[in-house]
Amino acid sequence: MKYLDTLLEKYQIRKTKDQKTAFLSWAQEEIQKMGYECRVEEYEKDMFKCRNLIVGNPEEAKVIYTAHYDTQPVMPLPNMVFPKNTLATLGAQLPIMLIMVVLCFAGVFTVNRLVPADTMLSFFLTEGWLMLSVVIFLGLLFFGPANKHTANDNTSGTACLMEMMSQLPEDERKHAAFIFFDQEEKGKVGSLEFAKKYPKIKKKGYIMNLDCIGDGKHMLIVAPKKTPDDELTALEQLFQSRDGFIAEAATAKHASYNSDQRSFSRGYAIAALHLHPQFGLHLKRIHTKRDTICEKANLQFVIDGCLKLLKQKAEEN
């Protein structure tokens, strides 16, 4: 998988404007070599600017495959996610929240020691410290130093789109479109702006979003809430369990996965997870320097299922 190798070697950090520009230039050149048409669409939302790379014709495609290419700041603790266990996910976030609380109380305690209580100066210093603590926390969350290790989140999904395009037979390309979304890490800005520009796709487009698919043998497919059971079964059959991989499909009512598919009515997500004996399926290591695993077998498993899905959707119409 040459695209995965190149991304890991040369374009693994895609956080700043220059880093994203370098990736987009390389990706466009490679995609055009494959014989696809592609373009970059630019959007601006509040303080965030984003550039989505669009391949093919999303308005005519039977299936739109997506992945976010932007990468995140490095964090002191991993972003642990338990899609089928909300309490465990909240518990995993507690250490970060405790750091925030300790920072706030430490500042308040220091102010009270240095400045007489019940004075205007004490009030303004206390309020100022609390506001500064929040600003620092959010600043690190959105604008902190880049994580240099993004193998799973989301170099895995980005590489998978590239590899999938290279394996897609030419006579089937007209049925597919591929979108590399920007600014997912800052609140799904790229996918939300795309959905706003293309309301027909937002409501009726069949979106298959690949996010963190490189580390773990349990492939979870999260479907829209009202997806019938027979469609879930059909998805599990398309992504047939084999070679140690387990494919499971669940609706968003029973599995929560916060990624770009949420910007669309018919948005589906695929993620590779690990199984914890007590807390169930979970995503680990991401947003830290330990995010170094992206198995090529994982990408091929997802590609095989996605190509089967495309053929099925093309035959239905």
C-alpha positions as a printed Julia matrix, in Angstrom:
317×3 Matrix{Float64}:
   0.0     0.0     0.0
   2.17    2.79   -1.32
  -0.21    5.62   -0.37
  -0.24    4.62    3.28
   3.54    4.36    3.31
   3.93    7.82    1.75
   1.44    9.42    4.12
   3.17    7.97    7.17
   6.58    8.99    5.9
   5.93   12.47    4.47
   2.46   13.77    5.29
   1.52   12.35    8.68
   1.09   15.81   10.24
  -1.71   17.76    8.57
  -2.58   20.49   11.05
  -1.24   23.83    9.83
  -2.21   25.52    6.57
   1.17   24.73    4.99
   1.03   21.08    6.07
  -2.45   20.71    4.62
  -1.42   22.46    1.4
   1.47   20.04    0.96
  -0.85   17.06    1.49
  -3.51   18.42   -0.87
  -0.99   19.08   -3.62
   0.39   15.56   -3.36
  -3.06   13.95   -3.13
  -4.44   15.85   -6.13
  -1.45   14.87   -8.24
  -1.77   11.2    -7.32
  -5.55   11.16   -7.79
  -5.26   12.69  -11.25
  -2.64   10.09  -12.16
  -5.29    7.46  -11.35
  -7.6     9.1   -13.89
 -10.04   10.8   -11.51
 -11.27   14.38  -11.61
 -10.87   16.25   -8.34
 -11.2    19.73   -6.92
 -10.71   21.63   -3.67
 -13.65   23.53   -2.2
 -12.94   26.23    0.37
 -15.23   27.3     3.2
 -15.03   29.7     6.12
 -16.95   29.18    9.36
 -16.43   31.69   12.16
 -12.66   31.64   12.83
 -12.1    28.36   10.98
 -11.18   28.09    7.32
 -11.29   24.68    5.69
 -10.57   23.01    2.38
 -12.33   19.82    1.32
 -10.85   17.67   -1.44
 -13.64   16.25   -3.6
 -13.14   13.41   -6.06
 -15.77   12.47   -8.62
 -19.37   13.71   -8.68
 -20.98   13.44   -5.21
 -24.39   14.54   -6.5
 -24.56   11.56   -8.88
 -22.71    8.94   -6.83
 -24.45    5.88   -5.41
 -22.06    5.9    -2.43
 -19.86    8.73   -1.14
 -16.8     7.56    0.81
 -15.36   10.1     3.22
 -12.57   10.58    5.74
 -11.19   13.62    7.53
  -7.59   14.44    6.69
  -6.9    17.1     9.32
  -4.96   16.04   12.4
  -5.14   17.06   16.04
  -2.97   18.62   18.77
  -1.08   16.23   21.01
  -2.79   15.68   24.35
  -1.38   14.37   27.65
  -4.01   11.63   27.82
  -5.57    9.51   25.03
  -9.06   10.3    23.78
 -10.7     7.08   24.95
 -14.04    6.38   23.26
 -16.46    3.56   24.11
 -19.13    3.75   21.37
 -21.55    1.38   23.12
 -20.83    2.47   26.7
 -21.57    6.14   27.39
 -20.66    5.94   31.08
 -17.25    4.49   30.25
 -16.63    7.26   27.71
 -17.53    9.91   30.28
 -15.33    8.19   32.86
 -12.39    8.18   30.45
 -12.72   11.98   30.12
 -12.64   12.55   33.89
  -8.83   12.81   34.21
  -8.77   15.68   31.72
 -11.65   17.4    33.51
  -9.9    16.92   36.85
  -6.8    18.64   35.49
  -9.0    21.55   34.48
 -10.67   21.7    37.92
  -7.34   21.51   39.76
  -5.95   24.32   37.59
  -8.94   26.52   38.39
  -8.91   25.87   42.14
  -5.14   26.32   42.35
  -5.48   29.77   40.83
  -8.4    30.73   43.09
  -6.51   29.49   46.17
  -3.43   31.51   45.18
  -5.49   34.68   44.66
  -7.17   34.28   48.05
  -3.79   33.89   49.73
  -2.32   36.99   48.12
  -5.31   39.35   48.02
  -7.78   40.09   50.83
 -11.07   38.29   50.3
 -14.34   40.13   49.69
 -12.64   42.9    47.73
 -13.21   43.99   44.14
  -9.59   43.17   43.3
 -10.03   39.62   44.63
 -13.25   39.23   42.61
 -11.69   40.43   39.36
  -8.54   38.35   39.8
 -10.54   35.23   40.57
 -12.89   35.7    37.63
  -9.96   36.55   35.38
  -8.07   33.42   36.38
 -11.09   31.19   35.77
 -11.62   32.72   32.33
  -7.92   32.41   31.53
  -7.95   28.74   32.58
 -10.83   28.02   30.19
  -9.1    29.92   27.37
  -5.85   27.99   27.94
  -7.7    24.67   28.03
  -9.65   25.35   24.84
  -6.58   26.82   23.19
  -4.6    23.64   23.8
  -7.55   21.55   22.65
  -7.87   23.36   19.31
  -4.57   25.1    18.69
  -1.99   23.19   20.74
   1.21   21.7    19.3
   0.59   19.16   16.53
   0.51   15.48   17.32
   3.34   13.96   15.29
   1.78   10.5    15.38
  -1.56   10.18   13.57
  -1.38    6.68   12.11
  -4.89    5.74   13.19
  -6.56    9.16   13.58
  -6.96    9.71   10.75
  -4.13    8.77    8.44
  -5.82    5.36    8.32
  -9.04    6.7     6.79
  -7.2     9.12    4.5
  -4.93    6.38    3.17
  -7.86    3.99    2.77
  -9.64    6.41    0.42
  -6.49    6.68   -1.7
  -5.97    2.92   -1.78
  -9.66    2.3    -2.52
  -9.58    4.65   -5.5
  -6.58    2.8    -6.9
  -8.38   -0.57   -6.6
 -11.77    0.54   -7.93
 -12.38   -0.8   -11.47
 -12.75    1.95  -14.05
 -16.24    0.87  -15.09
 -17.48    1.31  -11.5
 -15.9     4.71  -10.81
 -18.95    6.64  -12.01
 -20.94    5.21   -9.1
 -18.56    6.46   -6.38
 -17.33    9.78   -5.01
 -14.67   10.43   -2.39
 -14.38   13.4    -0.05
 -11.45   14.29    2.2
 -12.97   16.53    4.89
 -11.05   19.25    6.68
 -11.46   20.54   10.27
 -13.26   17.5    11.69
 -11.14   17.88   14.82
 -12.53   21.4    15.34
 -16.18   20.39   15.26
 -16.82   18.7    11.91
 -16.6    22.08   10.15
 -15.72   20.68    6.72
 -18.57   18.17    6.57
 -21.12   20.59    8.04
 -20.26   23.27    5.48
 -20.35   20.71    2.66
 -23.77   19.49    3.82
 -25.02   23.09    3.93
 -23.86   23.68    0.35
 -25.37   20.42   -0.92
 -28.72   19.96    0.9
 -29.74   17.14   -1.43
 -26.68   15.13   -0.39
 -27.24   16.03    3.26
 -30.7    14.46    3.17
 -30.36   11.67    0.61
 -26.69   10.98   -0.07
 -25.37    7.61    1.09
 -22.25    8.48    3.11
 -19.72    5.9     4.34
 -17.23    7.64    6.65
 -13.88    6.03    7.53
 -12.42    7.29   10.8
  -9.79    5.44   12.88
  -9.87    2.13   11.0
  -6.22    1.13   11.4
  -5.91   -0.22   14.95
  -8.18   -3.03   16.15
  -9.82   -6.17   14.82
 -13.43   -5.39   15.73
 -14.94   -3.33   12.91
 -17.99   -1.41   14.1
 -20.35    0.05   11.5
 -22.57    2.75   13.01
 -25.75    3.34   10.98
 -28.47    6.01   11.26
 -30.93    5.55   14.14
 -33.86    4.32   12.05
 -31.9     1.76   10.03
 -33.9    -1.51    9.91
 -32.43   -4.75   11.24
 -32.28   -6.39    7.81
 -30.03   -3.59    6.53
 -27.73   -4.0     9.54
 -27.5    -7.71    8.77
 -26.75   -6.95    5.11
 -23.92   -4.59    6.12
 -22.4    -7.25    8.37
 -22.52   -9.69    5.46
 -20.83   -7.22    3.1
 -18.05   -6.68    5.65
 -17.86  -10.41    6.27
 -15.92  -11.43    9.38
 -12.71  -13.2     8.41
  -9.0   -13.51    9.21
  -9.55  -12.52   12.83
 -11.73   -9.52   11.96
 -15.21   -9.22   13.41
 -17.78   -7.0    11.67
 -20.67   -5.63   13.7
 -23.34   -3.16   12.62
 -25.42   -1.11   15.07
 -27.6     1.97   14.84
 -26.64    5.33   16.33
 -29.3     4.64   18.95
 -27.12    1.89   20.4
 -23.64    3.06   19.4
 -22.36    6.63   19.48
 -19.49    7.66   17.2
 -18.81   11.37   16.83
 -17.44   11.92   13.35
 -18.35   13.46    9.98
 -21.15   11.02    9.17
 -23.29   12.9    11.71
 -23.56   15.81    9.29
 -25.76   13.7     6.98
 -29.14   11.98    7.33
 -27.84    8.8     5.72
 -24.38    8.86    7.24
 -22.61    5.66    8.25
 -19.28    5.31   10.05
 -16.69    2.53   10.2
 -14.15    2.31   13.0
 -11.68   -0.33   14.17
 -11.97   -1.03   17.89
 -10.54   -3.14   20.67
 -12.62   -5.22   23.08
 -12.19   -4.49   26.79
 -13.38   -7.36   29.03
 -15.32   -5.03   31.37
 -16.17   -1.93   29.37
 -16.66   -3.3    25.86
 -15.55   -1.94   22.5
 -13.23    1.02   22.66
 -10.91    3.26   20.7
  -7.57    4.0    22.31
  -4.17    5.71   21.82
  -5.47    8.52   19.6
  -4.47   12.16   20.2
  -1.19   11.03   21.78
   2.3    10.05   20.66
   1.19    6.39   20.96
  -0.99    6.69   17.85
   1.49    4.76   15.71
  -0.5     1.73   14.54
  -2.19    1.41   11.16
  -2.41   -2.15    9.93
  -2.52   -2.65    6.18
  -4.77   -5.66    6.66
  -7.33   -3.38    8.32
  -7.39   -1.07    5.31
  -7.82   -3.95    2.9
 -10.66   -5.4     4.98
 -12.5    -2.07    4.83
 -11.78   -1.63    1.11
 -13.16   -5.09    0.28
 -16.4    -4.36    2.13
 -16.76   -0.87    0.66
 -16.31   -2.13   -2.9
 -18.95   -4.81   -2.31
 -21.27   -2.13   -0.97
 -20.72    0.01   -4.07
 -21.51   -2.85   -6.41
 -24.68   -3.63   -4.45
 -25.9    -0.02   -4.55
 -25.13    0.26   -8.27
 -27.14   -2.91   -9.0
 -30.11   -1.69   -6.95
 -30.58    1.22   -9.34
